[in-house]
Amino acid sequence: MDLKTITDKIYDLSASYLPKLALAILTLIIGFWIIGKIVKVIKKVMEKRNVDSTLRPFLSSIVSVLLKIMLLISVASMVGIETTSFIAVLGAAGLAIGLALQGSLGNFAGGVLLLIFRPFKVGDFIETQGYSGTVNSVQIFNTILKTPDNKTIILANGPVAGGSIVNYSTEEKRRVDFTFGIGYSDDIDKTKAALMKIIASDSRIISDPAEPFVAVKELADSSVNFVVRVWCKAGDYWGIYFNMQENVKKTFDAENISIPFPQTDVHLFKEN
C-alpha cells in the first residue's frame, strides 16, 4: 500500500467522520447547556408550587442524570456507534459498577425511601445513628445535619433509612421532665407549693394537653425526689429547661429548702 492510497483513505475517513464528530461535539455542548437550563426551570417550578425543600435537590439531581444519559446515547448514535450495542455495553458496565458499589446503591435506595415515607424534612431537629442536629438537606446518597454548635454531619442514607430516627420537630408541643431532690428534714408540702409557684410564674408553660404535674417520685438514699412535668411549645423547650433549674435553686435558697449533695465525713482519732 503506497503513500497515496493511505492518504486517500485518511481523507475519506476524515471527510466521513469529522463532520459527524464535530456535530456530535456541538450537540454535546448545546445539550449540556440545555439540560442546565431545564434543571433550573424545574427548580423554579418546584419552588413556585411549594414542593418540599427536601425533595428539590434530590429530584433535580435525578432529572439531570437521566437527561445526560439520554444525551450521551444520542451523541454516540450520531458518530456511528450502534445504539443497541452501546446500551448493552452500558448495561453490562452498570451491572459491574452496581456490584462494586453496593453500599452506594443502598444509600441511594435509602434516600428514595426517606423521600417517600418522609420521617423528617429540612429544618427538623432529629437524632439518628448516634448523632443529633437540624436537617440541612437530603441528597442522593447522604443526609446532611447541622449541629447546634454549627458542625456539619454527613450521614449515609442507607443506615439512616434502616435505623431508628427520633424527630423532635414533628409535634408542636413537648413535655419537659425534671427531677429535684430535697432533704428528709424539709417540708414536702412547702416544697410542692414552691415548685407550683415557679411553674405559675412562667407564661411559656401551657396546660394543654395536660396540667403541670408535681409529685414525690421516690424516697432515695439521701433525698426525697420530686418529679415535675410541664408542657410547652417545642420552641420553648430548652428555655424552660434551663430557666427552671435556675429558678428552683434560687427559690429553694429563699425558702430554706435544702438540696442534698454528696458529702464525706472524715473522723480523726488521736492515739495515746
C-alpha positions in Angstrom: 0.0 0.0 0.0 1.6 3.2 -1.2 1.5 6.7 0.4 -1.1 8.0 -1.9 -3.5 5.1 -1.1 -3.0 5.8 2.7 -3.5 9.5 2.2 -6.7 8.9 0.2 -8.1 6.6 2.9 -7.3 9.2 5.6 -9.0 11.8 3.5 -12.1 9.6 3.0 -12.3 8.8 6.7 -11.9 12.4 7.7 -14.5 13.5 5.2 -16.9 10.9 6.5 -16.4 11.2 10.3 -15.1 14.7 11.0 -18.4 16.4 10.2 -20.2 13.8 12.4 -17.7 14.2 15.2 -17.9 18.0 15.0 -21.7 17.8 15.0 -21.6 15.4 18.0 -19.3 17.7 20.0 -21.5 20.7 19.2 -24.6 18.6 20.1 -23.0 17.6 23.4 -22.1 21.2 24.3 -25.5 22.5 23.4 -27.2 19.6 25.1 -25.4 20.1 28.4 -26.3 23.8 28.3 -30.0 23.0 27.6 -30.0 20.4 30.4 -28.7 23.0 32.8 -31.5 25.4 31.8 -34.1 22.6 32.1 -32.9 21.8 35.6 -33.1 25.4 36.6 -36.6 25.7 35.3 -37.6 22.6 37.2 -36.2 24.0 40.4 -38.1 27.3 39.9 -41.3 25.4 39.1 -40.9 23.2 42.3 -40.3 26.4 44.3 -43.4 28.2 42.9 -45.5 25.1 43.6 -44.1 24.9 47.2 -42.6 21.5 46.7 -40.9 20.5 49.9 -37.3 21.7 50.1 -36.2 18.2 51.0 -37.3 16.9 47.6 -36.0 19.8 45.4 -32.2 18.9 45.2 -32.9 15.2 45.0 -35.4 15.4 42.1 -33.2 17.9 40.3 -30.2 15.6 40.5 -32.2 12.6 39.2 -33.6 14.6 36.2 -30.1 15.9 35.4 -28.5 12.5 35.5 -31.3 10.9 33.3 -31.2 13.7 30.7 -27.4 13.5 30.5 -27.5 9.7 29.9 -30.1 10.2 27.1 -27.9 12.9 25.6 -24.8 10.7 25.7 -26.7 7.8 24.0 -27.9 10.2 21.2 -24.4 11.6 20.6 -23.0 8.1 20.4 -25.5 7.2 17.7 -24.6 10.3 15.8 -20.9 9.3 15.4 -21.9 5.8 14.2 -21.9 3.8 17.4 -24.7 1.2 17.3 -27.2 2.3 20.0 -28.2 -1.3 20.8 -24.6 -2.3 21.3 -23.9 0.9 23.3 -26.9 0.2 25.6 -25.8 -3.4 26.0 -22.3 -2.3 27.0 -23.8 0.4 29.2 -26.0 -2.2 30.9 -23.0 -4.6 31.5 -21.0 -1.7 32.8 -23.9 -0.7 35.0 -24.1 -4.2 36.4 -20.4 -4.3 37.2 -20.5 -0.8 38.8 -23.6 -1.8 40.7 -21.8 -4.9 42.2 -18.8 -2.8 43.1 -20.9 0.0 44.6 -23.5 -2.0 46.5 -23.1 0.3 49.5 -23.7 3.4 47.4 -26.7 1.9 45.7 -28.0 1.0 49.2 -27.6 4.7 50.2 -29.4 5.7 47.0 -32.3 3.4 47.8 -32.3 4.7 51.4 -32.6 8.3 50.0 -35.6 7.3 47.9 -37.2 5.7 51.0 -36.6 8.8 53.1 -38.2 10.9 50.5 -41.2 8.6 50.0 -42.0 8.0 53.7 -40.8 11.4 54.9 -39.8 10.6 58.6 -38.3 14.1 58.6 -37.9 17.2 56.4 -35.4 20.0 56.0 -35.4 22.1 59.2 -36.4 19.3 61.6 -34.2 18.6 64.6 -33.6 14.8 64.6 -31.5 12.2 66.3 -30.2 9.2 64.3 -27.1 6.9 64.2 -25.8 8.4 67.4 -25.9 12.0 66.1 -28.4 14.8 66.5 -28.8 18.1 64.6 -31.1 20.1 62.2 -31.6 18.5 58.8 -29.9 20.7 56.3 -30.6 18.6 53.1 -31.4 15.1 51.9 -29.1 14.3 48.9 -28.9 11.3 46.7 -26.6 9.4 48.9 -26.3 11.4 52.1 -28.3 13.3 54.7 -26.7 16.5 56.0 -27.2 17.6 59.6 -26.1 20.9 61.2 -25.5 20.7 65.0 -26.4 23.5 67.3 -22.7 24.5 67.5 -22.6 24.7 63.7 -20.8 21.4 62.9 -21.7 19.6 59.7 -22.6 15.9 60.0 -22.8 13.8 56.8 -24.7 10.5 57.2 -25.2 7.8 54.7 -28.8 7.4 53.7 -28.9 3.6 53.9 -28.2 3.3 57.7 -30.4 6.3 58.4 -33.4 4.8 56.5 -32.9 1.4 58.1 -32.2 2.7 61.6 -34.1 4.4 64.3 -34.9 8.1 64.0 -36.1 10.5 66.7 -37.7 13.6 65.3 -38.0 16.3 67.9 -39.8 18.7 65.5 -42.8 16.6 64.5 -45.1 17.8 67.3 -45.8 21.4 68.1 -45.8 20.7 71.9 -43.4 18.9 74.1 -43.3 17.8 77.7 -40.3 18.9 79.9 -39.5 16.5 82.7 -37.5 17.4 85.8 -36.3 15.7 89.0 -35.5 17.8 92.1 -34.3 16.4 95.4 -34.8 17.9 98.9 -33.5 16.8 102.3 -35.5 14.4 104.5 -35.9 17.2 107.1 -37.6 19.6 104.6 -41.3 20.1 104.4 -42.9 18.2 101.4 -46.0 20.5 101.2 -43.9 23.6 101.3 -41.6 22.3 98.5 -44.6 21.3 96.4 -46.1 24.8 96.8 -42.8 26.4 95.9 -42.5 24.3 92.7 -46.1 25.2 91.7 -45.3 28.8 92.2 -42.3 28.7 89.9 -44.4 27.0 87.3 -47.2 29.5 87.5 -44.7 32.4 87.1 -43.6 31.1 83.7 -46.1 32.1 80.9 -44.5 29.7 78.4 -45.8 26.7 80.3 -49.2 25.6 79.0 -52.0 23.5 80.4 -52.8 21.7 77.1 -52.6 18.7 76.7 -52.2 18.3 80.5 -51.9 20.5 83.5 -48.5 20.8 85.2 -47.7 17.8 87.4 -45.7 17.8 90.7 -45.4 14.8 92.9 -43.0 12.9 95.1 -41.2 10.4 92.8 -39.1 8.4 95.2 -37.6 8.2 98.7 -33.9 7.9 97.6 -30.9 7.1 99.8 -30.2 10.7 100.8 -33.0 12.8 99.3 -36.8 13.0 98.7 -37.1 13.3 94.9 -39.9 15.3 93.3 -40.9 14.8 89.6 -42.1 17.9 87.7 -43.7 17.6 84.3 -44.8 20.6 82.3 -45.9 21.1 78.7 -44.8 23.9 76.4 -44.4 24.7 72.7 -41.5 22.8 71.1 -39.5 26.1 70.5 -39.6 26.9 74.3 -38.3 23.6 75.5 -34.7 24.5 76.2 -35.5 27.9 77.5 -37.9 26.4 80.1 -35.5 23.6 80.9 -32.6 26.0 81.8 -34.7 28.6 83.5 -36.4 26.1 85.7 -33.1 24.8 87.0 -32.0 28.3 88.0 -35.4 29.4 89.4 -35.6 26.2 91.6 -32.2 26.8 93.1 -33.0 30.5 93.9 -36.4 29.7 95.3 -35.2 26.8 97.4 -32.4 29.0 98.8 -35.0 31.7 99.6 -37.4 29.2 101.2 -34.6 27.5 103.2 -35.3 24.2 101.4 -32.1 22.1 101.2 -30.8 20.4 98.1 -28.8 17.3 99.2 -25.4 16.7 97.7 -22.7 14.0 98.3 -20.7 14.6 101.4 -17.8 12.8 103.0 -17.3 12.8 106.8 -13.8 12.4 108.0 -13.2 11.3 111.6 -9.8 11.7 113.2 -8.8 9.6 116.1 -5.9 10.6 118.3 -3.9 7.6 119.6 -2.5 7.9 123.1 
